[in-house]
Amino acid sequence: MKRRVLLLASVASMIDQFNMQNICLLQEMGYQVHVACNFRQGNTCDGVRLKKLYRKLKHMHVIWHQWDCPRKVFPVRSCLHAYRQLWRLTDRYGFAWVHCQSPIGGALARCVAHKRGIRVIYTAHGFHFYHGAPLKNWLCYYPVEKLLAHWTDVLVTINREDYFFARCRLSAGRVVYIPGIGIDIKKFACMEKSPETDREAVCRAYGIPKEAFLLLSVGELSRRKNHKDVITALARMRRRDMHYLIGGQGEQREALHAYAKKLGLDAYVHFLGFQENVGRLYRAADIFVFPSEQEGMPVALMEAMAAGLACVVSDIRGNRELITGTHRLNSGVYICCGGMRYQSGVIAQLQEALETMRTDHGFCERCGRYNRRRVLPYSQEAVGMRMRAIYNVC
């Protein structure tokens, strides 16, 4: 009989976006894979994509379970309910080990696994405590992770900053580093142009002049992703030749749309919703903008790099590991090989970076070529090899 393993995530979109390769890898290794996550709430993909995920899991003979994992600690009864669900699940199936992720889901999983005597792998998709994080994050998350590290057999980190911190401050059985979650570089680096270019199609679909300078962001519309700063910068620049495309959905969509309209930018900021074929947006854009306040190792940024886009990013963990460079201008903006970094929340720096990119096409092209090479170590193949080694020790 095959050994059973449980792959846990807070929401189904995390399985779809970050863990399908892990499932394939585990099946190749002879495991029966179970997946538990919240299919009903909190997902960053639409209903059509979720239905495809259901069918894909069924086709792969993956056993999935609805797990009402909360994304917030309060109300506490939600956490207790999720704990009991997980307790019953582990009692019924007797898993050989568990691979969990996300702060709350990972905490619940490790508590249950510790009681059951089940080995645990925990992937930290960016600790909520980090250099520059709010004090409340350190007070809430760090003590919990400090305790739970003792119940973690393998702690997987996906950026260098978290890796070195965990090695020094957390007492997990093993602390390992993998370069992100792995992206399909060939999918974005070898994209063929259609007879009608994607840029023309995108411009026509959203009423954008062909000669416009297109900024692109891809990701959940949340406060953490911080799209508001880009909208603010565009308003202050007062340029009508720049259009901002945002691919993704989330709780902040209506607020961001209202904000853009208030600033008179509703014709220049385009909310595209969840995109099944995000590749056409990368092909259409002139540059990629990633203004996030907190990241682990941003997938959208790596995809944009693989597609050969120059990138303007906030100077935070994860971003600075990908868009490297130490040449700091007097304004505080960093000139990098793959684009520019600015201090998160400083609109003047973001304005400067956007204006530089708009006027210096040669710099943009050089950045794009560099980014294609820079992102190669973050491929699915490279990450898959490391994950196989991790799974082998369990």
C-alpha positions in Angstrom: 0.0 0.0 0.0 1.3 3.5 -0.9 2.4 5.8 1.9 0.0 8.7 2.4 1.2 12.3 2.6 -0.9 15.4 3.3 -0.2 18.7 1.5 -1.9 21.6 3.4 -2.5 25.2 2.4 -4.8 27.9 3.6 -6.6 28.3 0.3 -7.0 26.3 -2.9 -5.3 29.0 -5.0 -2.1 28.4 -3.1 -2.2 24.7 -4.2 -3.0 25.7 -7.8 -0.3 28.4 -8.1 2.5 27.1 -5.9 2.1 23.3 -5.3 1.2 21.4 -8.4 4.8 20.6 -9.1 5.2 19.3 -5.6 2.1 17.0 -6.1 3.6 15.6 -9.3 6.9 15.1 -7.6 5.4 13.2 -4.7 3.4 11.0 -7.0 6.5 10.2 -9.0 8.1 9.1 -5.7 5.3 6.7 -5.1 3.2 8.5 -2.5 -0.6 8.8 -2.3 -1.2 12.5 -2.1 -3.9 14.1 -0.1 -4.6 17.9 -0.3 -6.5 19.9 2.3 -7.3 23.6 1.9 -10.2 26.0 1.8 -11.8 25.7 -1.6 -14.7 28.0 -0.7 -13.2 31.3 0.6 -10.2 33.6 0.3 -9.0 32.4 -3.1 -7.2 34.7 -5.5 -8.4 32.9 -8.6 -11.9 32.9 -10.0 -14.5 30.1 -10.0 -13.6 28.9 -13.5 -10.0 28.3 -12.4 -11.2 26.5 -9.2 -13.3 24.1 -11.3 -10.3 23.4 -13.5 -8.3 22.6 -10.3 -11.0 20.2 -9.1 -10.9 18.4 -12.4 -7.1 18.4 -12.5 -6.8 16.9 -9.0 -9.4 14.3 -9.9 -7.6 13.4 -13.1 -4.3 13.1 -11.1 -6.0 10.8 -8.5 -5.3 13.3 -5.8 -7.6 13.0 -2.8 -8.8 16.5 -1.7 -10.5 17.7 1.5 -12.3 20.9 2.3 -10.4 22.4 5.2 -11.9 25.6 6.7 -8.6 27.2 7.4 -9.0 30.8 8.6 -6.7 33.5 7.4 -7.0 35.4 10.7 -6.6 34.3 14.3 -9.9 35.8 15.4 -12.5 34.6 16.0 -10.6 31.9 17.9 -13.5 29.4 17.3 -12.6 29.3 13.6 -9.1 28.2 14.5 -10.4 25.6 16.9 -12.8 24.3 14.2 -10.0 24.0 11.7 -7.8 22.2 14.3 -10.5 19.6 15.0 -11.0 19.0 11.2 -7.3 18.4 10.9 -7.2 16.1 13.9 -10.0 13.9 12.5 -8.3 13.9 9.1 -4.9 12.7 10.5 -6.7 10.1 12.6 -8.6 8.7 9.7 -5.7 8.4 7.2 -2.5 8.0 9.2 -0.2 10.2 7.1 3.5 9.4 6.9 4.2 13.1 7.1 2.7 16.5 6.4 3.8 19.5 4.2 2.2 22.7 5.4 2.5 26.4 4.6 1.0 29.8 5.5 1.3 31.2 9.1 -2.0 30.1 10.6 -2.5 26.9 8.6 1.1 26.0 9.3 0.7 26.6 13.0 -2.4 24.5 13.3 -0.8 21.7 11.2 2.3 21.6 13.4 0.3 21.5 16.6 -1.7 18.5 15.3 1.3 16.8 13.9 3.2 17.2 17.2 0.4 15.6 19.1 0.1 12.8 16.5 3.8 12.2 16.2 3.8 13.0 12.5 6.8 14.4 10.8 6.4 18.0 9.4 7.8 20.0 6.6 6.9 23.7 6.8 7.4 26.1 3.9 7.6 29.7 4.9 6.4 31.9 2.0 8.0 34.9 3.7 8.0 35.3 7.4 5.7 38.0 8.7 8.5 39.3 10.9 11.4 40.7 8.9 13.7 43.7 8.8 11.5 46.7 8.7 8.3 44.9 9.7 5.8 46.5 12.1 6.4 45.9 15.8 3.1 44.1 16.1 4.3 41.5 13.6 7.3 40.7 15.7 5.2 40.5 18.8 2.5 38.3 17.3 4.3 36.1 14.8 7.9 35.7 16.0 7.2 34.1 19.4 4.8 31.6 17.8 7.3 30.6 15.1 10.0 30.4 17.7 8.0 27.8 19.6 6.7 25.9 16.6 10.2 25.6 15.1 10.9 23.0 17.7 8.0 20.9 16.2 9.2 21.3 12.6 11.4 18.6 11.1 12.2 20.6 8.0 11.8 24.4 7.7 11.9 25.5 4.0 12.7 29.1 3.3 12.4 30.6 -0.2 14.6 33.7 0.2 18.1 34.3 1.6 17.0 36.8 4.3 14.6 34.3 5.9 17.1 31.5 5.5 19.9 33.2 7.4 17.5 34.4 10.1 16.0 30.9 10.6 19.5 29.4 10.7 20.5 31.8 13.5 17.2 32.3 15.5 14.9 29.3 15.0 15.5 25.8 16.2 14.0 23.6 13.5 15.3 20.1 12.8 16.7 21.3 9.5 16.6 24.7 7.8 16.9 24.7 4.0 16.8 27.2 1.2 15.2 26.8 -2.1 15.1 29.5 -4.8 11.4 30.4 -4.7 8.6 28.0 -5.7 9.9 27.4 -9.2 8.5 29.0 -12.4 8.1 27.7 -15.9 10.7 29.8 -17.5 10.2 28.3 -21.0 6.5 29.3 -20.9 7.4 33.0 -20.6 10.9 33.1 -22.3 9.8 31.4 -25.5 6.4 33.0 -26.1 5.5 33.2 -29.8 3.9 36.3 -31.2 0.5 35.9 -32.7 -0.4 37.3 -36.1 -2.0 40.3 -34.4 0.5 41.2 -31.6 -0.7 40.9 -28.0 0.1 44.5 -27.5 -2.3 45.5 -30.2 -5.0 43.2 -28.9 -4.6 44.4 -25.3 -4.6 48.1 -26.4 -7.7 47.6 -28.5 -9.6 45.6 -25.8 -9.1 48.4 -23.2 -9.2 51.4 -25.4 -5.5 52.3 -25.0 -3.6 54.2 -27.7 -1.0 52.0 -29.4 1.8 54.5 -28.7 1.1 54.6 -24.9 3.7 53.5 -22.4 2.2 50.4 -20.6 2.9 49.7 -17.0 1.9 46.2 -15.7 1.3 44.8 -12.2 0.1 41.2 -11.6 -1.1 40.0 -8.3 -3.9 40.0 -5.6 -5.6 43.4 -5.1 -4.8 43.7 -1.4 -3.3 46.4 0.8 -0.1 44.4 1.0 0.4 44.5 -2.8 0.1 48.3 -2.6 -1.1 49.2 -6.1 -2.3 52.5 -4.6 1.2 53.9 -4.7 1.5 53.5 -8.4 -1.9 55.2 -9.0 -0.7 58.1 -6.8 2.6 58.4 -8.6 0.8 58.5 -12.0 -1.5 61.2 -10.7 1.4 63.3 -9.6 3.3 62.8 -12.8 0.3 64.1 -14.8 1.3 62.2 -17.9 -1.4 61.0 -20.2 0.8 58.7 -22.3 1.1 56.2 -19.5 -1.5 53.5 -18.8 -1.4 51.1 -15.8 -2.7 47.5 -16.3 -3.5 45.5 -13.1 -4.1 41.8 -13.5 -5.7 40.1 -10.5 -8.6 40.2 -8.2 -9.1 40.9 -4.5 -10.8 42.8 -1.8 -9.3 46.1 -2.7 -10.6 46.3 -6.3 -13.5 48.6 -5.6 -11.5 50.9 -3.3 -8.7 51.1 -5.9 -11.1 51.8 -8.7 -12.8 54.6 -6.7 -9.4 56.1 -5.9 -8.3 56.1 -9.5 -11.6 57.7 -10.5 -11.2 60.3 -7.7 -7.8 61.3 -9.2 -9.2 61.5 -12.7 -7.3 58.4 -13.8 -10.2 56.0 -14.4 -9.4 56.0 -18.2 -5.7 55.3 -17.5 -5.8 52.6 -14.8 -7.3 49.3 -16.1 -8.4 46.6 -13.7 -8.3 43.4 -15.8 -9.4 40.8 -13.1 -8.0 37.3 -12.9 -6.1 36.4 -16.1 -5.9 32.8 -17.2 -3.4 33.8 -19.9 -1.1 36.3 -18.1 1.6 35.8 -20.7 -0.1 38.1 -23.2 0.0 40.9 -20.6 3.8 40.5 -20.2 4.2 40.6 -24.0 2.1 43.7 -24.2 3.7 45.7 -21.4 6.7 48.0 -21.6 7.7 47.6 -18.0 6.6 45.6 -14.9 5.9 47.5 -11.6 5.8 45.6 -8.3 5.1 48.0 -5.4 4.4 45.4 -2.7 5.1 46.1 1.0 5.9 42.5 1.9 6.9 39.4 -0.1 8.6 36.1 0.3 9.8 35.4 -3.3 7.4 37.0 -5.7 6.2 34.7 -8.5 4.8 37.5 -10.7 8.1 39.3 -10.6 10.0 36.2 -11.6 7.6 35.6 -14.5 8.0 39.2 -15.7 11.8 38.8 -15.6 11.5 35.5 -17.6 9.4 37.4 -20.2 12.2 40.0 -20.6 10.6 43.0 -18.9 12.5 45.7 -17.1 11.1 46.0 -13.5 10.5 48.8 -11.1 10.1 47.3 -7.6 9.9 48.3 -4.0 13.1 47.7 -2.0 11.9 44.8 0.1 12.9 41.3 0.9 12.5 39.0 -2.2 12.5 41.9 -4.6 16.0 43.0 -3.8 17.2 39.4 -4.1 15.9 39.3 -7.7 16.5 42.9 -8.9 20.0 43.3 -7.6 22.2 46.4 -7.5 23.9 48.7 -5.1 24.3 52.0 -7.1 22.2 54.4 -5.0 21.3 57.8 -6.4 21.0 60.8 -4.1 17.2 60.5 -4.3 17.4 57.1 -2.7 16.5 55.1 -5.9 18.7 52.1 -6.7 19.9 51.6 -10.3 20.0 47.9 -10.9 20.9 45.5 -13.7 17.3 44.4 -14.1 15.5 47.7 -13.3 15.1 50.1 -10.4 14.3 49.8 -6.7 12.7 52.4 -4.6 11.8 52.7 -0.9 8.3 51.4 -0.4 5.8 54.2 0.2 8.1 57.0 -1.1 6.1 58.3 -4.0 8.8 60.7 -5.3 11.2 57.8 -5.7 8.6 55.8 -7.6 7.9 58.7 -9.9 11.6 59.1 -10.6 12.0 55.4 -11.5 8.9 55.4 -13.7 10.1 58.5 -15.6 13.5 57.1 -16.1 12.1 53.9 -17.6 9.7 55.8 -19.8 12.5 58.0 -21.3 15.4 55.5 -21.5 14.4 52.7 -23.8 17.9 51.4 -24.1 18.1 50.9 -20.4 14.8 49.1 -20.4 16.0 46.7 -23.1 19.3 46.0 -21.3 17.4 45.3 -18.1 15.0 42.9 -19.9 17.9 40.9 -21.4 19.6 40.7 -18.0 16.5 39.6 -16.3 16.0 36.6 -18.6 19.4 35.3 -17.5 19.0 36.3 -13.8 15.9 34.3 -13.3 17.3 31.0 -14.6 18.2 29.6 -11.2 14.6 30.0 -10.1 13.2 27.5 -12.6 10.9 24.6 -11.9 13.7 22.2 -12.7 16.1 23.8 -10.2 13.5 23.9 -7.4 12.2 20.5 -8.2 15.6 18.9 -7.6 15.8 20.5 -4.2 12.3 19.6 -3.2 12.9 15.9 -4.2 16.0 15.9 -1.9 13.8 17.3 1.0 11.0 14.8 0.5 13.6 12.0 0.4 14.7 12.6 4.0 11.1 12.2 5.2 
